[in-house]
């Protein structure tokens, strides 16, 4: 059985309402990821921040593309968690 975990843009500094730019995806949709692994880069005021996977599984359903402006709390993809067998 699979469950899904959202990939959510974190809150940054003093202005949580200020949008950030999704710079690029570091992994492709459908790729396996490990919790804590960097999956994307976000750009704010000329500084790049890594966005880490919050679960083990497969990166799925990417809903935001590079160069898009995204906001804190916005879901930009999902990780399909794969239950361990046995």
Phi and psi restraints in degrees (value plus and minus 20) as a CYANA .aco file:
   2 UNK   PHI    -128.3   -88.3
   2 UNK   PSI     126.6   166.6
   3 UNK   PHI    -148.8  -108.8
   3 UNK   PSI     142.4   182.4
   4 UNK   PHI    -138.8   -98.8
   4 UNK   PSI     122.7   162.7
   5 UNK   PHI    -138.8   -98.8
   5 UNK   PSI     110.3   150.3
   6 UNK   PHI     -92.5   -52.5
   6 UNK   PSI     127.5   167.5
   7 UNK   PHI    -118.3   -78.3
   7 UNK   PSI      91.0   131.0
   8 UNK   PHI    -134.3   -94.3
   8 UNK   PSI     118.2   158.2
   9 UNK   PHI     -88.9   -48.9
   9 UNK   PSI     104.7   144.7
  10 UNK   PHI     -94.0   -54.0
  10 UNK   PSI     148.9   188.9
  11 UNK   PHI    -103.7   -63.7
  11 UNK   PSI     115.6   155.6
  12 UNK   PHI    -135.7   -95.7
  12 UNK   PSI     107.7   147.7
  13 UNK   PHI      23.9    63.9
  13 UNK   PSI    -158.5  -118.5
  14 UNK   PHI     -95.4   -55.4
  14 UNK   PSI     -45.6    -5.6
  15 UNK   PHI    -141.2  -101.2
  15 UNK   PSI      60.5   100.5
  16 UNK   PHI     -84.7   -44.7
  16 UNK   PSI     -41.3    -1.3
  17 UNK   PHI    -102.6   -62.6
  17 UNK   PSI     -35.5     4.5
  18 UNK   PHI     -90.2   -50.2
  18 UNK   PSI     106.7   146.7
  19 UNK   PHI     -90.3   -50.3
  19 UNK   PSI     135.0   175.0
  20 UNK   PHI    -137.7   -97.7
  20 UNK   PSI     144.6   184.6
  21 UNK   PHI    -121.7   -81.7
  21 UNK   PSI     109.8   149.8
  22 UNK   PHI     -94.3   -54.3
  22 UNK   PSI      87.0   127.0
  23 UNK   PHI     -93.2   -53.2
  23 UNK   PSI     -73.8   -33.8
  24 UNK   PHI    -186.3  -146.3
  24 UNK   PSI     136.2   176.2
  25 UNK   PHI    -107.4   -67.4
  25 UNK   PSI     113.1   153.1
  26 UNK   PHI    -111.0   -71.0
  26 UNK   PSI     -35.0     5.0
  27 UNK   PHI    -150.7  -110.7
  27 UNK   PSI     133.1   173.1
  28 UNK   PHI    -107.2   -67.2
  28 UNK   PSI     133.5   173.5
  29 UNK   PHI     -77.3   -37.3
  29 UNK   PSI     114.7   154.7
  30 UNK   PHI      75.0   115.0
  30 UNK   PSI     -31.1     8.9
  31 UNK   PHI     -98.6   -58.6
  31 UNK   PSI     127.5   167.5
  32 UNK   PHI     -96.5   -56.5
  32 UNK   PSI     121.6   161.6
  33 UNK   PHI    -151.1  -111.1
  33 UNK   PSI     138.7   178.7
  34 UNK   PHI    -138.2   -98.2
  34 UNK   PSI     118.3   158.3
  35 UNK   PHI     -70.7   -30.7
  35 UNK   PSI     111.2   151.2
  36 UNK   PHI      74.8   114.8
  36 UNK   PSI     -33.6     6.4
  37 UNK   PHI     -95.3   -55.3
  37 UNK   PSI     118.7   158.7
  38 UNK   PHI     -90.8   -50.8
  38 UNK   PSI     107.1   147.1
  39 UNK   PHI    -133.2   -93.2
  39 UNK   PSI     -40.2    -0.2
  40 UNK   PHI    -174.1  -134.1
  40 UNK   PSI     144.5   184.5
  41 UNK   PHI    -138.3   -98.3
  41 UNK   PSI     114.5   154.5
  42 UNK   PHI    -134.1   -94.1
  42 UNK   PSI     122.2   162.2
  43 UNK   PHI    -135.6   -95.6
  43 UNK   PSI     106.2   146.2
  44 UNK   PHI    -159.5  -119.5
  44 UNK   PSI     101.4   141.4
  45 UNK   PHI      31.9    71.9
  45 UNK   PSI      20.4    60.4
  46 UNK   PHI      60.4   100.4
  46 UNK   PSI     -17.4    22.6
  47 UNK   PHI    -130.4   -90.4
  47 UNK   PSI     113.9   153.9
  48 UNK   PHI    -116.0   -76.0
  48 UNK   PSI     112.1   152.1
  49 UNK   PHI    -137.8   -97.8
  49 UNK   PSI     117.9   157.9
  50 UNK   PHI    -101.3   -61.3
  50 UNK   PSI     119.1   159.1
  51 UNK   PHI    -126.8   -86.8
  51 UNK   PSI     101.7   141.7
  52 UNK   PHI    -119.2   -79.2
  52 UNK   PSI     129.7   169.7
  53 UNK   PHI     -86.7   -46.7
  53 UNK   PSI     119.3   159.3
  54 UNK   PHI    -119.4   -79.4
  54 UNK   PSI     -18.2    21.8
  55 UNK   PHI    -174.6  -134.6
  55 UNK   PSI     141.1   181.1
  56 UNK   PHI    -103.0   -63.0
  56 UNK   PSI     124.0   164.0
  57 UNK   PHI     135.6   175.6
  57 UNK   PSI    -166.1  -126.1
  58 UNK   PHI    -141.4  -101.4
  58 UNK   PSI     107.4   147.4
  59 UNK   PHI     -87.2   -47.2
  59 UNK   PSI     103.4   143.4
  60 UNK   PHI    -157.0  -117.0
  60 UNK   PSI     139.0   179.0
  61 UNK   PHI      30.3    70.3
  61 UNK   PSI      37.7    77.7
  62 UNK   PHI     -86.5   -46.5
  62 UNK   PSI     104.3   144.3
  63 UNK   PHI    -131.6   -91.6
  63 UNK   PSI     -26.0    14.0
  64 UNK   PHI    -147.3  -107.3
  64 UNK   PSI     121.5   161.5
  65 UNK   PHI    -130.6   -90.6
  65 UNK   PSI     139.1   179.1
  66 UNK   PHI     -71.8   -31.8
  66 UNK   PSI     123.6   163.6
  67 UNK   PHI      58.4    98.4
  67 UNK   PSI     -19.4    20.6
  68 UNK   PHI     -99.2   -59.2
  68 UNK   PSI     124.9   164.9
  69 UNK   PHI    -105.8   -65.8
  69 UNK   PSI     109.1   149.1
  70 UNK   PHI    -148.5  -108.5
  70 UNK   PSI     140.2   180.2
  71 UNK   PHI    -137.9   -97.9
  71 UNK   PSI     134.5   174.5
  72 UNK   PHI     -73.3   -33.3
  72 UNK   PSI     114.6   154.6
  73 UNK   PHI      68.3   108.3
  73 UNK   PSI     -28.8    11.2
  74 UNK   PHI     -97.0   -57.0
  74 UNK   PSI     114.7   154.7
  75 UNK   PHI    -103.5   -63.5
  75 UNK   PSI     104.0   144.0
  76 UNK   PHI    -132.5   -92.5
  76 UNK   PSI     -26.6    13.4
  77 UNK   PHI    -191.1  -151.1
  77 UNK   PSI     156.7   196.7
  78 UNK   PHI    -151.4  -111.4
  78 UNK   PSI     128.6   168.6
  79 UNK   PHI    -130.4   -90.4
  79 UNK   PSI      98.8   138.8
  80 UNK   PHI    -103.4   -63.4
  80 UNK   PSI      93.8   133.8
  81 UNK   PHI    -100.7   -60.7
  81 UNK   PSI     117.7   157.7
  82 UNK   PHI    -128.9   -88.9
  82 UNK   PSI      99.8   139.8
  83 UNK   PHI     -86.7   -46.7
  83 UNK   PSI     121.4   161.4
  84 UNK   PHI     -87.1   -47.1
  84 UNK   PSI     119.0   159.0
  85 UNK   PHI    -104.8   -64.8
  85 UNK   PSI     127.0   167.0
